[in-house]
């Protein structure tokens, strides 16, 4: 299991992992607020890009249950892959630089239109924070929790915005 990056899931510490996960989620929220102020135009472009993606997902039938499942599956998959496998390998090869290289790869695999450059920049910093959490705790659980909460909040916002924009059928008389 170690070669898959799963050994950090074997002995979680519920208090530590929960506290780190919630703290990391709040840090990601603060980072997002900071990016919206520092890069307002780019941030609005990234939001528009995500809104279009969300509307496409809603058109395919994505609802709250599916959004929660997608949030969980993507959080687990990305944390196991990027922090568990990729960062684990890079740390053995590059030492501490492995966290930064992993974060760069994470950002590069979260593309956005050129005008929305703040999004890959945000994901790079977020990937670094998630990587540091894994480095300090030795567990993927805090990153999975923070990543899941961040994704779930984003999907909830997308679904809410889509519901407000979708015309409601008129009641029959």
Helices and strands as residue ranges (DSSP letters): G 2-4, G 7-9, H 14-38, H 40-59, H 64-78, I 79-87, H 88-94, H 97-108, G 114-116, H 117-137, H 141-165
